[in-house]
Amino acid sequence: MPLEDVVDFINEFVKANAIPHFYMGSIASSIHGRARSTEDADLVLLSAPADVGAILDGIEAAGLSLGDRKGIVRQKLESGLPAKIAWDEIYSFDLRLASYSIDDEALNRAVIQKDLSGRELRVAPPEEIIVYKLARFIRRDKGDIKGILRAQESLDWPRIERLAQQLTTERNDPKILANLKIIKGWL
């Protein structure tokens, strides 16, 4: 499966370059909740914007050409935005540099978990995954949150509330707290 190839590439790259990182997104929510198919892997790197050029050069040196998108990818990453790295016409991975306080906490609390294929991945904890998904809160995110709520026997709700408040403040996005109220209604 090509997504497995993407994950293998990412794991080898971050290990070879000793880049602190964690997975989030559908891969992480599948590990903490219910499995669902996806066409990308979402990764947060703890790295300075000044290192983006070297990271992208390293990705290309490892065998994945960024082509004419390299400049756009670099600009997005240096600006704190996620950037899509195409693997092929279908599969990709999204990179983002850690830029919020939740990212630092997720990195410090991330643990090695096995994905459905048995690969060991450094994954953000379920509380952080829930808060990340509150920020976008589209249909897939709602399903992922419901899967985590069903699968996790114990969640640290004061932590979720604190992280949601921090992310709301840092992003100046009151929808995050409004979405938290919605999922609390699901309990």
N, C-alpha and C positions, 0 to 999 in steps of 0.2 A: 504494500500500500504506500503510495507516495507521501502521505502525511507522516508515516513512520520514518521515511527517509529524511523529511524536513526536521523532525525531532532529533534524529540521530545526528544530523549535521549541526544543529544548534548545540546539542550536548557536547559534541566533540570540540566545537569552536569555543564555547565559554570555558570549558575545562582547559584547553590548550592555552588560552589567553588569560586564565585565572580571573575571569570577570564575575564579580558577585551578581547574582541574578535570581529571579524566580519566575515561574509560570503563573499566569492568571488566566482569565477567560474560560472558554468552554472546556479546555483540557483540565484545568483545576476544578471547575465545577462538576465535571464528570467524575473526578476522583472523590470529591467530597459529597456528591449527591447522586444524581442519576446520569447514566451515560447517554450522550447524544453525539451524533455525527457532526463533524466540523471540517472545514477546508483550510483552517489556519491554526497556528500556534501563537499565543500572545505571551510576550516575554518582556519583563522589566529588567533593565540593566542598571547597576549602580556604577555610574561612570560620569565623569565631568564632560560638559559639552565640548571642551577643548580636545577630548579624546575621540570624538565622533569620526574624524577623518581616518585615524588609525584603525578604528573598529571596522569601518567600511572597507578600507584597504585590506584588512585581515579577512573579511568575508570573501572578498574577491580572490585573495591569495589562496583561500581554502577551496576555491573552485566554483563559486557562485557569482556569475557576472551580474552586476547591477545595471549595466548598459547606460542608456541616456537618462535613467531615473536617479542616478547616483547624486546629482546635485540637489534634486528635490528631496530625496531621502535625507541627505545631510542637513539641509535647511530645516526640515521638519524636526529632526532629532535635536538639533542645536537650539530650536525654539521651544523644546519641551513637549512637542506633539508626537503622537505615534506615527510611525512610518511603515508602510507595507513593503515587504521584500518578497517579490514574486519568485516562486520556485519553478512553476510551470504555468500553463494556462488556467489551472484550477487551484492548486495549493500554494500557500504562502505562509510567511510568518510576519507578525507585527512586532516591531521593536519600539520601546519607549524608554527614555532615561528616567530614573527615579527623580521626581520633582515635587512630590507631595509628602507630608509627614506620614501618611498612611503607607507610602512606599517603603520608608525606612523601617516602620514597624513590621510590615509584611516581610521584608527581607530578614529582619532579626528573628521573626517567629516561623519563617518558612521551614518546612521539614521535607526530608526525602520521602517520597511516596512512589508507589509503582502505578503506572498507567495500565490500561487494559491489555497492553501488549507485554507487560512485565518490565518496561523500561523504568529506571529510577530517575525521577524528576524532582527538582527542588520547587515545591508548590507553596503558594501563599495559603495561609490558614482560612478556614471557611468563613470566619467573621469578616476578614478583609475582602474575600471574594464577594460576599453579600453586599458590602458597601460599594465596591467597584461597580457591581451590577445595578445598584440603585442610581448611579450617576447617569446611565444611559436608559435603562428601564424599558427596553422594547420587549416585544412578546417573548423572544428567546431568553432574555435576561430574567423575566418573570418566571418562566419555566425552570430555568437553572436555579433560581432562588428557592422555588417550591421544592425542587429535588433535594437541595441541601437541607431545607427545613425538615423534610421527611426522613432523611438519612442520618442526620446528626442528632444523637440523643441529648446532647447538652451543648448549648451555645452560650457564649458570654455576651448577654444582651447589653449590660452596661458598656462593654467595650464597643459593641456595634454602634450604640447610640453616640458614644464619644467620637469614634472614627467618622461617623456620618456628619456630626457637627463640625469636626475639623475640616473634612473635605468640602462641606457646604461653605464654610468660611473661606478656605483657600481658593476655591473655584468661583466663589460668589454665585452659587447656584442653589437657591432655596428649594428647587424640585427634589433634591436629595433627601431632605428631611420630610417633605411631603410624601415621597415614595416610601420612606421608612414607616410612616404612619399606616400606609396601605398594607405593607407586609405584616405589620403587627396585628392588623385586623384578620389576617389569615390564620393566626394561631388559635 
